[in-house]
Structures are given as C-alpha cells and as structure tokens.
Amino acid sequence: MDNLLKKDALKYHSHGRPGKIEVVPTKPHSTQRDLSLAYSPGVAEPCLEIHRDENLAYQYTSKGNLVAVISNGTAVLGLGDIGASASKPVMEGKGLLFKIYGDIDVFDIQVNEKDIDRFVDTVKAIAPTFGGINLEDIKAPECFEIEKRLRAELDIPLMHDDQHGTAIISAAGLINALRLNGKKIENIKLVVNGAGAAAVSCTRLYIQLGVNPKNVVMCDSKGVLRHDRENLNSIKKEFITDRNIFTLEDAMKGADVFLGLSKADVVTPEMLLSMAKDPVVFAMANPDPEIAYPLAIKTRSDIIMGTGRSDFPNQINNVLGFPYIFRGALDVRAKEINEEMKMAAAHALAELARRPVPAEVNMAYQDNTIRFGRDYIIPKPTDPRLIEVVAPAVAKAATDSGVARTCILDYEQYKADLRHRLGLNNPLIHQLKGRARRDKKRILFAEAQRYEMLKAAEIVHNEDLVTPVLMGSKRKIEQLIEENELNLDRVEIIDPKSVDQLKRRHEFAEIYFDKRKRHGVTLVAAKDLMQHRNYFAPMLVQTGFVDGMINGLTRNYPDTLKPILRIIGRKPDARVISGMYIFITKKGPLFFADCTVNKNPAPEDLVAIAIQTANRIKELNYTPRMAMVTYSNFGSNEGFSPNNQRKAIEILHKEHPDLIVDGEMQANFALNGDLLSKKFPFSKLGDEPANTLIFPNLSSGNIAYKLAMELTNYEVIGPILNGLNKPVHVLQNGTKVNEIVNMVLIAALDAHYNS
C-alpha cells in the first residue's frame, strides 16, 4: 500500500466521527411520552409479550434484521493473527456493506478468545440478540469446528463468510466459465492451491456442483495432499490423492481449472501452458494473485481468469453474496443457511451475469462493452439487480428445503419490497415500462451520433419498450455501434443530409414554408433549414413518420426548443408550454414546474402551468398535491412573485375547486405536512406534504431543481415539456444514459395519449 493510500485510509477511519457505523433510532424520541414508550414504563409491554412467546421478538424488536459480525482476529484479511481489537475496522466495514447492499443492521463483535469451546460458548450466549450470525476472519482449521458446532446448536442463519462467500461467488464463475468453454463439470480436472477455510469450502461446493472428487488435487505449502503425507488434519485428509504427483507443477499438467487461495506468484507461465485447452484460472491470493493477470492473459489467449481484485475482469468479490444471502435467510426466518441455499445463490449469480448489463454498471466501470463472455462471468458489485435476484433465490431454497419458519407468498411483491428498502424501487419507472411495452411506439433519437443516445436506444430496443429510430450520419452511427459493440441490429437509421432523404427534405420544406411564410421564411430558407437536425427531426414527428422524439443532448436548450415550438407548436387548448422535473424519492415522486420555459409568468400563466402539471401527474397515476411556492406564507409578505402566486391561487380555488392546491407558501411548509397543519390548519393540503411545487418564475425553478440534483442522490426525470401538440422532449446537456431512457418512456407515454 503506497503512503498516500495509507494516509487516506487512516484519515477515512478517523476523520469526524471515528469508525464507519453508528446506531440510529428508528422511533420518535423527542417528547417525554416518546421516551416513556421507548423505555420505562412502556417497554414492559413488549417484554411481557416476548416472555409469553419468544418468537414475538421478531415483531417487537430489531432482531429480525440484526446480524452479528463476529471475529476473534486470528485470520484478518491477509494480515494473519493480529488480535480481536485490530480486527474491528474490518468488522465495521463488513457491517457497512451489510447495510448499504442488504439494508441489514449489524453489531460487530470482537471476541478475545482462541479456545474453540469458550468461543463457541460465547457466541451461543449472545445469540438471542440476533436474527443471524456472520463469522469472519477466524483461522483454519478451528473455523470448521466452530461453524459446525454453532450450526448444530443454534437455530438462526449462520455462515463463516471467508469459507462460503468465496465458494458461492467462485462457483457462479465456474458455472459460467464451463458454459463458455463447453466442458462438462463431471469431466474437468481441478487443481486447488491452498488448503485453508476458503479453499476447502470452495472445493466442497464444486463437488456438490458435479466435480468428480477423483479429479481433484489439492496442494498446501508442502505440496500435493497425498495418501502418504503424515500429520494431515482431518480436513486435509478429505482431499488426499493416490496419483503419483508431488508438486503444484505436476498437478497443473492437463488441468482444466486452477483455484488459487494461497500466495502471490506461485504459478509460472510454464505451469499455465501445461494446462488443458481453454483453462479456467481463479487466482484469488490478495492483494497479488498466484499469477499476475496481465502475464496470464499474455501467456494464454484461451484463458478464462478471475481474481480477487477490482482492477481486473471477473472479480470474485464476497460482497456479491453475503448481504443478499442473509437478506433472503432473514426474510423467511430460516433456521440455518444450508447447502441448498448456497447453491441457489451460486446459480442465481451465474444467471444474472448472463443477462444484459444495466447502463449504471457500464457507467460505474466506464466500460461500454461489458457483456457475458470470458471477461464477464460474474456480476459486478454495483449491479442494482443483485438483491432482487439472489435474496429471493435464497429465500425460496430455504422454504423448499424446509428450514424457513415463514414463507413468501408473492415473490414479485417481495422483489419490489427489496428494491424499495434500498431505494431502488421505482414504481413510476416500472409503470412507464409496462405501458410502453403494451403500446409500442416509434421514438426518434435525434442525436444518434452520440454514444449516450445509442446506448439508451440499445436498452429500450433490447427491453422491447419502444421501436427506436436513429437520426444522424449513417456512417458515424454505424461506426459507433461497431466500436462499442452495441446490439442495434435492424434498427432504422435516418440520415437527413443523405441523397435518399432529398425528396423528404423538399416535402418538409414546403410544409414549413407554408406554416411560416408570413413570419419571414422563404422557400429557399426552408430548404436550407431542413438539412439541420433540429428542424428535420420535429418534422418527422409532425408528419407522423415517428410517434415522438428526444433531442437536445449537445445543443443549448433554447436553440433546440425554438424549432420545436415553430413546427410542433402548442396544443389548441394550451395557454403556455411549461417544463417539469420529477425527482424519485423514497417517499414517492416529487414534481417541480416550471423549471425550463417561462421566465416571468403572469398569474394566468401560473394557473395554466399548474393545470398542465396536474394533468401530467394524473397521467402518471398519481394524485397531484400542489403548492404555489415563493418567499411568503399566505399573505405574510408582499412582492411581485407572492402577489402573482396569490392571484393564481384565487383563480385555481374558484375555477378548479377539486384540485388539491394551495399557497402562496414557502417550500419548507409545502414539504412538511406537520409544520403546515400546525401553523396553517386551514390549508387545503391538510397535514400531508405537497408532492408538486409550482415556482413563481424561471429563475427560482431553475435554481431549485439544479440544487436538488446536485445535493441529493435522487433519480431525476426531465425536463418534461407540457403543452406541446406532439410528443417531443428536449434533453439538457450532459444527460446520462439512464436519464435518456426515462425520457424515452415519457415520450412513449405522450404518444400513447396523443394517438
């Protein structure tokens, strides 16, 4: 570790509040009554209920979502036996990972005890606190005995992650590697270097997958585990061989798979060359593998290789397993984590890696070519689908194998619940996708010479959401598709400057000239404009060649919007065009308008913006609860924007009495129902917060949405144009791939209502 990283690591752990985790109250505690419910005397009631039925601890306490991460510090990372106290940063880190990936709460516990009996007794004694136990960094062979005894004597999920996490993740990789090279698992020859906890557990799981035990050779620091070796413990004896081989070099000859859990640089290029065709190499010594990745792939072009490192393909990372395995086990109150559950996790991970990769994974790794193959046989840790794939598989395996105390009745709802608890659940996006699939529309990607546009087109094309039509230089688009290996076969490309579009350009010029001839436009000028995508693209929408379009990724917003307003125009009943953003929060969507179009709207314009926004929200199957926001609360201040908002509210209350809208009010009152109802109990919003903010002018709306985008992690959809006669939306510079996809879904929804 270089000095800078060392310095940063120490600062990371010590800066501000020391450590990485904290305990956060989950119930109100601001009043004396709250405290009397939380503790004495109110706490006696759940105590008595649990005394009557111990299982009620899952109902009245955090037990069902609480895991103990326990170590005695005898095998900490690659640092060895550094003691219980020194293991605490690792255990805290494990707790952090449990929380962010599985929404599982953790108490990290360091037990200063190396004696097996006393360690087991200690864990058993504290077990009633927890819904599950994760053993960590305990050296072999003691870890095998400890886990075996605790599994037999406890009735909650328990796993030594150093053993089984590595086994499950690498097993998923092995399944997919063999799928790629076509070898049958029962025929492969496996060499394992290292005979510690992880190596033993991996080998056992591979045998359960179908590896023939007779085809396994395991080596430790003294060579091959042979029948004539003395002083082998009972675990190592499980893997002895009668073959006449003595060294790792001997064992590697003709081997199909190498599993390394030992130390750096023990495998030479010569050993690698001696392996069978299409070898699979999992070199997982950390921080440096048994053979360096660049050297290995240089030595053999047919290799499928994984390591424990994030800077090389196919990282075998335990974080792909334990948060989701425990999540599934806890959610059915499993009595244990059995072999069926581990196997289910391995197969679920393998299957996920064979699916198309989400855009956010590509963005995280700055790699647009991630897809199932030799360099991608294991999912990436940033894949948001992990929790909804692995946890349900584990939960179902627990139920099917008879170790679950409760069962999940609706797995689709369970998946939605899992997404929600991590902030991944997005009913709005799922709803938009469902509608798009049911009524598939042709959507024009007007700037298809940009990778972001093409990647978004690939996503909606592969998910069968819309029929994308690409516009731009055909040569450049095809070149980008080839360079980035995008799956856009048979997707139509329109090149507005090409000869085959000449007739269409002339037709569009005639239409535009007729529309704008009394606004200073000549036919010659119209023909020139039709060579520009900002004019040609909306004409494709206007004439019905496509159902909708998105544009604006590379041009400033006003320059892109102006041709759209001239060609598409407003709906007949629309007083104004307005722009809206949607922020996807854990509490539901939050709508902002007008943030992009109207600089200083009059009260009548504000009314029109509010009505347009409300109608849009209703189309999305939400009930608008609207606040006309400014710096004043119900007449507390005078000024241009409060007066305009006040007049707008008068009109809205008079002409649209059924609409839940009020103001003028400050934004904090709009978003805090309790504060609003206590201070202004007469408000039409009651004690529920607004989900829609109507801003008094473009300056405030623009500032608000940009602050919200920068200061939060909310997913954002927008800008959505309301009031246009056709489904057209203008993106902002720098819009990301997933945001483009969301805007395509909005365009498809518009097209549905426009047809």
Salt bridges, closest charged atoms under 4 A:
GLU22 OE1 - ARG17 NH1 3.43
GLU49 OE1 - ARG52 NH2 2.70
ASP81 OD2 - LYS114 NZ 2.74
GLU92 OE2 - LYS88 NZ 3.73
ASP103 OD1 - LYS99 NZ 2.88
ASP103 OD2 - ARG421 NE 2.99
ASP105 OD1 - LYS99 NZ 2.78
ASP108 OD2 - LYS88 NZ 2.69
GLU113 OE1 - ARG118 NE 3.08
ASP117 OD1 - ARG149 NH1 2.54
GLU136 OE1 - LYS94 NZ 2.90
GLU142 OE2 - LYS139 NZ 2.68
GLU147 OE2 - HIS164 NE2 2.78
GLU153 OE1 - LYS124 NZ 2.50
ASP155 OD2 - ARG405 NH2 2.99
ASP161 OD2 - LYS94 NZ 2.42
ASP162 OD2 - HIS160 NE2 3.00
ASP220 OD2 - ARG229 NH2 2.77
ASP220 OD2 - LYS236 NZ 3.05
ASP228 OD2 - ARG226 NH2 2.96
GLU238 OE1 - ARG204 NH2 2.79
ASP242 OD1 - HIS227 ND1 3.41
ASP256 OD1 - LYS183 NZ 2.73
ASP278 OD1 - ARG374 NH2 3.02
ASP288 OD1 - ARG309 NH1 3.28
ASP302 OD2 - ARG300 NH2 2.94
ASP311 OD2 - ARG309 NH2 2.60
ASP331 OD1 - ARG327 NH2 2.80
GLU336 OE1 - ARG151 NH2 2.89
GLU339 OE2 - ARG151 NH1 3.84
GLU339 OE2 - LYS342 NZ 2.86
GLU351 OE2 - ARG355 NE 3.09
ASP383 OD2 - ARG385 NH2 2.69
GLU388 OE1 - ARG419 NH1 2.95
ASP400 OD2 - LYS396 NZ 2.82
GLU412 OE2 - LYS415 NZ 3.54
ASP439 OD2 - LYS441 NZ 3.38
ASP439 OD2 - HIS752 ND1 2.77
GLU447 OE2 - ARG533 NH2 3.30
GLU452 OE2 - ARG450 NH2 3.24
GLU458 OE1 - LYS455 NZ 2.66
GLU463 OE1 - LYS433 NZ 3.35
GLU463 OE1 - ARG437 NH2 3.67
ASP464 OD1 - LYS440 NZ 2.39
GLU485 OE1 - ARG371 NH1 3.43
GLU492 OE1 - ARG442 NH2 3.25
ASP514 OD1 - LYS517 NZ 3.18
ASP605 OD1 - ARG575 NE 2.52
GLU638 OE1 - ARG646 NH1 3.43
ASP662 OD1 - HIS653 NE2 3.86
GLU664 OE2 - ARG646 NH2 3.05
ASP750 OD1 - ARG616 NH1 2.37
ASP750 OD2 - HIS729 NE2 2.60
